[in-house]
Amino acid sequence: MYHQLLKLGRQLLIQPTCRLCRFPLCPDTEADPICPPCHDRFQLKKGGLYGSAPLPWHGLSYYDGAFRTLLLRLKRRPDDRQLSALIGCLRATLPMPYPAVLVPIPSWKRRRANPLPGLIATTLGQVRTDLLQRTRASAGQHHLNRQQRLSNLSGAFKVSAHLQAMEIWLVDDFLTTGGTALAARQALLDAGHQVCGLICLGRTPIRCLRR
């Protein structure tokens, strides 16, 4: 009887809630901090998303609809509770060893830089922010074709010299055309590193890329 009362008291005092919407969760669902309605709303894939083009990549959901709106808001105002829940779900889908060497793709903005790649990498594994640097800004990519995108990003990254070759995963908040990730990968390959692929939260659907 005592143990049953203690368990009931803990449930009343420490009610687990969804980390995205704060909806009350059953105590038995503590392993998954996101409620089923949020899984459906944001189309979170428990097995993750993955592909091989334009480079090997792993993600959590499509960068579209409600999930796109959520990531844009987190980019402007990061929320530790929500980010940790999303990154935790992403971690469960990844094939990489732990801890892996993760290199966030740096933003070209000096002020108001996108914080998400660094936060994702720091949460997932052994982050190296000293390895890859952005050398210059680049024009918006959405109106360019593939060849123009590659030319636009040519020489946009440099790699710290005199570092031992490493096996690396790139990290970004989402993957669209892949031009930025390919330019970052090429700079790392030229410096002698091995790039396994890209880890991201969202992947732009193919139908959006064809617009």
N, C-alpha and C positions, 0 to 999 in steps of 0.2 A: 504494500500500500504506500509506504514512504517513497519508494522509488518511482511509483506511478505519479504521485503528487509532485515530486521533484521534476520529473520530465514535463508534466503539464505546466508547472511554473516556469520552466525554462522556455517552453514554447510561447507562453504568454508574454514573457519579458524580452525574449530575443526572437522576434518573429522575422525569419528571413524574407527578404523582398527582392524583386527583380532589380538588377542594377541599371537597367535601362529606363524602366517606367515606374519602379517602386511598387509594383503590384505584389501583394502578399503571396508568398510561396509556401508550399507544404514543407515541413522540416525534412522530409525524405528527399527533397530535390536540391539540397544544399550543394551537391556536386556541380550542378548547372545553375549559374547565377542569373540566367536569363529565362523569363517565363515563356511558355509555348506561344501566346499571342504575339510577343515580340519576335520570336523565331519566324513566325509566319509573316508578320508585317515587314520585317527587314530582309526576308528571304535568306536567312542565315543557313548555310549548308553545313550540316554536322560532319559530313565527310570532306568538306572544303571544295574549292574549285581549283582546277589545275589545267595547265596546257603547255605546249612546247613552242608556241609562236607569239611574238617575234623572238622570244627566248624562253627557256623553261621558267614557269611561274607558278606560284601557289597563292590562293586568296581565300576569302571567307564568303563573299557574296558579290553580286553584280553591282557595279557603281551606277545605280539607277533608282528612280523613285524615292521611297522613304529612306533607303539606306544612303543614297547620295546626299539627301538633305541632312541626315545625321552627321555624315563625315564632314560636310561643309561647315556645320555648326561647331563640331569639335575642333576643326582647324582654326576657327576664330576664337573659340573659348574652350580649351581642353578641359575635360571633366575626368578626373582620375577614376572615379567609380565606373563610369561608362566605358572608358578606354580599357581599363583592366579586364572588364567582362568580355569585350570584343577580342582583345589580344589573347585572353585565356582560351576562348573558343578557337581562335586561329592556331594557337600553339598545338592544340590537340590534333590538328589535321596535318602537321608538317612532317616531312620525312627526314629533316636535317638532324644531325647529332646534337646533343646538348652537353655543354654550351657550344654553339657554333660561333664562328667569327662573322659578325654582321656589320655591314657598312651602309649606313643611311645615305641616300642620295641627297646631297646638299642643295638648298635653295639658292637661286641667284640673288634673292633679295637680302640685303643687309639688315634692313629694318622690317619688322613684321614677317620674318621668315616663317615658312610652314614648319610647325614644331612636330607634326605627327610622325614623319619617318624616324627621327631621333628617339621619340618616346616609344614607338613600336620596337625598335631595335634594342633599346635599353631594357625593356621588359622581357624580351624573348631570349637574349643571350649575351655573349661577349661582344660589346659594341666597340667599333674602331672609328671614331670621328676624325682622327688625325690622318687617315690614309688617303681620302679622296676630297679634293677641293674644287669648287667652281671657279673658273678663271674669268668668266664674263657672263653677262646677261644674254638671253636669246629671245628672238621674237616669238610671239604666240604661234603655237603649232597647229591650231585647229583648221586653219585655212590653207595649209601647205600639203603637197603630195609627199609621198615617201622619200623621193630623192631630195626634195627641198628641205624636208625635215632633217635628214641626215647632214646636209650641207649647213643648215642653220645651227646645228649642234656640234659641228666639227671643231675640235679644239676647245670645247666648253669646259673640259675637266682636266685636271692634272693630278698626278699621284705622287705622294711623298717618296723621295728617293732613299736609297740605302736601308730599305726594310726587307726582311726575309720574306720570300714568297709564301703566300698563304692561300688556303682554300676558303673562299668567301661567298656569302650570300648578300646580294644587294637588298635594300629595304626601301619601300616607298609607300605612301598611303593608298594610291591606286595606280592602276596601269591602264593607259588608253591606247595610243598608237605604239608605244614602246620606244620612240625615238630617243628620249632622254636616257632610259635604261640601257639601250644599246650603246650610246655614246659613253656612258659611264663604264660599261663593261669593257669596251674597247680600250679605254685608257688604262684600266687595271690589267687587261691581258698584255698590253704593250709593255707594262712594267714587270711582267713575269708572274702575275698572280693568276690563280685559277678561279673563275667565277662559275658557281654552280647554277645560279639562276636568281630570280627575283621573288621576294616575299612582299605581299601587299594585303590590305584589307579588302579592296574592291577592284573589280575588273569591269571596264566599260563593255557593255554588250556589243556584239558584232553588228547588230542592226543599227546602233548609234554611230558606229565608225563608218558606216556606208552612206550616211546622210550627206 
